[in-house]
Amino acid sequence: MRRHFRWDRKYLYWGITAFCVIAAAILFYMALRFLPDLRRAISSILKILSPFIWGFVITYLISPLMKRLEKSVFGPLCRRAFPKKGGEKLARALSVVLSELILVAILVGLVYLILPSLVESIGMIIANRTKYYETVTKFIGDFQIRHPEIYKIVGESLTTITGDINDWAARVLPTITGYLTDVVESAYVVLRGIYNLLIGIIVSIYVLFDLERFTAAFRRWLYSLFSLETAERLREAIAFTDRTFMGFITGKLLDSAIIGLICYIVCAILRIPYALLVSAIVGVTNVIPFFGPFIGAVPSAFIILMMDPVKCLIFIIFIIILQQIDGNIIGPKIMGSAIGITGFWVLFAIVVGAGLFGFPGMLLGVPVFVVIYTFLNYRIESRLKKNDLPWETEKYLRLDHIDPVTREPVKQEPEEPAEPFFEKKKAEKEEKAKAAEKKDADR
C-alpha cells in the first residue's frame, strides 16, 4: 500500500530553522573571511557621512538651548511683534542662529584661550631653555646635598632611563622622514576635522529649523517597523537614553567649567606660572571622568617644572586636593542622579570604553554603561517579578536560601561577634592570675 507524505507544521519549522542556521553560519564565515575589507568599507562610509554625524551631534547638544531661547525669549517677543502670522518661524530662526553663534563663540574662545598661550609657552620654553636647565640642575644639586641616599637611588634609575632614551633615539632618528610624513597627515586630519565641523554646523542649522518634522519622521518609521507595544518600549528606552546622556554631558561641562575657574583663581593667588594655560588644560581634560584632572595635570606640571620646581610640587598637591573636592563634593552635587552607579562601575566603564574606542570611549563610556546597566537591571527585575521572587537588592543581603513555598528570602543566622584581641589577652591574664592565687592558697 502506497503511503502519502503527510504535511505538518513541524516540518516547516524544522526546515526554516535549518535554513536560518546554515545561512547564519555562512554569513559568520563570510564576516570572518572578509573582516578587514568590511572594516575598510565601514570606515569609508563613516568618513563620507562624518559631516552629517557631526551635524546630528551638534543638533543634539544645542537643541535644548534652542528650545529654551525659543520658548522664553524669542517666542513671546515675535508673537507680540507679529500677532497674526510669521512670528513662530522668525522665533525659530532667531533661536537657531543665536544657538549656533553661542556654539561658535565657545569654540573660538577655547581656541583663542589655549592656542596663543600654548604657542607663547612653547616659545618661552625654547628661548629660556638654558635658564630652565640651570634651574633644574641647581634643584638637583641642592637635593643631592640634602638627601644623598635618595639621590643615589634616583641617580641609578636616571642612568638606566638615559641609556634607554639614547637607544630609542638611535632607532628613531634614522626614520625622521617618516615622522615628517606623519606631521603632514596630521595636518590633513586637522583640516578635514575643520571641514567636517563647518559642514556639520550647516547640517545642524537645517535640522534645527525643521526639528519637529525630523522627530515625527523617526517616530513614524519606529511605529511602522515594530508592534505598538515594542515601539512604546523602544520610545521609552530612547527617552531614558536621551535624559541620561544630556544630564551627564551638561553636568560634566558645568563641572569642568567650575573646576577650570577654581584652578585659575588658586593658581593666580599662588603665582603659579602660566595660570591661564594650566587652568584651561585642567578644565578641558576634566570632561573625562575620574582620570581627567590627572591627565591634564601631567603636561601642566611639566610646563611649570621648567619655570619653578617648587611651584610644580605645590601645583601637584593642589590638583590632588582639587580632584578630591570635585569627586566628593562638586561633582555629586552637579551630576545628581545622572550617573546612578557606584564608583567601581564608573572606573570599569572608563577603562573598558577607552580600551575599545579610545578617547571617545573614555569620554562617553560612563553614560553608555549607565544605559546598558539600567536595561539589564530592568530585565532582571522583570524576570524576578514574573517568577514571584523578591527583586530588591537589599533582600539578598546575607541570604541563605529562598523558601520555595512562601517565596520569601531566609537570612543567615547572625554570627557571634569575635572577642577583641586585647580583651581576649586581658581575660587570659586574669585567668592565669586566678589560677596562680588558687595554687598559692592550696599550698
Secondary structure as UniProt FT lines:
FT   HELIX           9..33
FT   HELIX           35..69
FT   HELIX           70..74
FT   HELIX           75..81
FT   TURN            83..86
FT   HELIX           87..127
FT   HELIX           129..146
FT   HELIX           148..172
FT   HELIX           173..175
FT   HELIX           176..209
FT   HELIX           211..225
FT   HELIX           228..269
FT   TURN            270..271
FT   TURN            273..274
FT   HELIX           275..285
FT   TURN            286..287
FT   TURN            289..291
FT   HELIX           292..307
FT   HELIX           309..325
FT   HELIX           326..330
FT   HELIX           331..335
FT   TURN            336..337
FT   HELIX           343..357
FT   HELIX           359..386
FT   TURN            387..388
FT   HELIX           393..396
FT   TURN            397..398
FT   STRAND          399..402
FT   TURN            404..406
FT   STRAND          409..411
FT   HELIX           421..442
//
